[in-house]
Amino acid sequence: MSQSPDLNAVIDECRKFPGQFQSLHLATCNALGEPEASYATYVEHEGSYYVYTSELSAHTANLAAWGRCSVLFIESEAQAKHLFARRRLTLQCTAIECHRESLEFEQLMDMFVQKFGSFMAMMRKLADFHLYRLRPHSGAYVAGFAQAYTLTGDGLGEIKHRKEQGHRSPDKATAVAMDAVTQ
């Protein structure tokens, strides 16, 4: 029987995970309720993720219309120990536009320029771009086989190991083989 994971260590690992990436995967819904996937470069600040997006991108209109999205950070296939158990963090977020005239906009755009350089300094001036704050309110972190967690609470500080229902197999041999892979 395996021991319970150290949830403090898992949440620390989860919080550091997005730092490995310069962009995030973004899921939004259009006016017809159809899902649309895309990506955007981002800056993290005080527990929120900021994206600077063009009106030419469908996700900009979707964020404006619905004010919510899902964000995904996922380990590359090349780095994954096992293709079927790639580490990933999925966040359900509220999306709020940071208006161009605000101090928040100026501060965050300075952070974008610092992170992405002179190209971002030029992009900052484009009037068809909008800065959105994506504030997570719940999430899920998968660290590997049988290592799935839900994140809730203030700053996503509450973590729960999703072990209420494990993988099921129709025969003993498959169960033994699965246990070997997940250990």
N, C-alpha and C positions, 0 to 999 in steps of 0.2 A: 504494500500500500504506500503510495507516495505521500510526502509531507505537504502541508499547506505552504503556498508561496509567501515570501516576505512581501506583503503588500506595499510597505513603504519603499522598498527597493524597486518594485514594479512601477509605482507611480513616478519615482525619480527617473527611471529609464524612459518611461512614457513622455515625461516633460522634456527630456533631452532629445528625443527622437526627431522632432521636426527640424532641429538645428543642423541635421545632415543634408538638408535640401535648400535650394534657392527658389524653388517653385512648388506650388501645391496643385493638386487636382481639384477641380471645382465642379460640383453638380448643382444645377439649377433647373427650374421648370419654366417653360414658356407660357404664353397667354392661354394656350390650349391645354395646359397641364401636362404637356409632353416633356419628359426629362431630356436635358442636354448636358453633355459632359465637355469640359474644357480644362484649361490650366491657366495659371497666372503666376508671375513672380510675386514674392511677398516680403513683407517686413513684419516681424513679431515685436509687439510692444505691450507690456503690462497685461499679458494673458490674452491679447487679441491679435488677429492676423489681418494685415492691411494689404489690399490689392489695389492697383492703379489700372483701370480698365477703360478701353475705348468704346465709344458708342457704336462702332462698327462690329463689336463683339456681341453675340447674342446674350452672353451672361450679364452684360451691363444692364440691358433692358430688363432681364429677369430679376436681377437683384433690386432694381428700382421698383418693379411692379410688386414683388412678393416679400422682399425684405428678409429672405431666409435662403439658406443654402446648406450643402454638405461639403465638407473639405476632407480630402484623403491624402495622407502621406503614406507611401508604400516603398518598402525595400526593393532595390533593383533585383531583377531575376538573376543577374550575374553574381550578386553578393549573397543571395539567399542560400541557406543550408539545404532547404528543401523547397521546391517550386510550389508545393501545395500548402506551405506554411510560412509564407512570406510575412515578415513583421509589417504591421500596418496600424495606423491610427486614423480613425474616422471620427469627425466632429460635426455635430449638428449646430449650426450657427444662426444667429440673428445678424442681418446685414444692414448697416446704417451708413449712409453717405456722409462723408466729412466735407463740408462745404469749403470751396476754394478760398473764401475770405476768412476762414477761421485760423486761429493759432495752431490748432491740432493739425490742420492741413500742412501748414508751413513746417512744423516740427517733423511730421512724418515724411514729407517730401525730402527734407534734409537727410533723414535716415535712408531713404531710397537712394539718394545721390551718393551717400557714403558707402552703401553696400554695392551699388551697381555702376557707379562711376559717371563719366561725362555723358554717355548716351542718355542716362536718366535725367541729367541736368537739362538736356534739350527736350526730352519728352515731357518734363514738368510743365512746360509752357503751352502744351497743346490743349486747346479749350474743349475738345471733344472727349477728353479723358476725365474720369471721375475716380476719386479715392473712396474706397469702402472699408469700413471697419467690420471685420467678421468676428463676432464675439461668441465663443462656444458656450452652449448651455448644457450639452450632454455629449457623450462620446463612447467609443469602444476602442480598446487596444488589444491587438492580438500579437503575442510575442512568440508564438509557435504552436505546435499541436497541443491541445488541451490546456492552452495558456491564453484564454480569452477573458477579458475584463470589461466591465461597464464602468463608466465615469459619470458622476453626477455631482451636484452640490456646488457651493461657492468656489469658484476657480477650478472646478472639476477636481476638487480635493477628496471626494469620496469615491473609493474604488471597491469593486466587488468582483470576486472571481466567479466566472460563469461556469459553475460545475454542477448545476442542478440537473442537467441532463447531458450525459456524455454521448460519445459515439456508440451506436449499437451495431452489432453484427449478427448475421444469421447462424454462424457456426463458430466453434471454439478455435479452430485454426486461424480464421481471420481475426478474431479477437486477440489472440496471442501475437500475431504478426503486427497488428495495429499498436499494441502495447509496446512492442520492441521499437517501432518507429517513433512513438511519442515520448519515449524516455530520454 
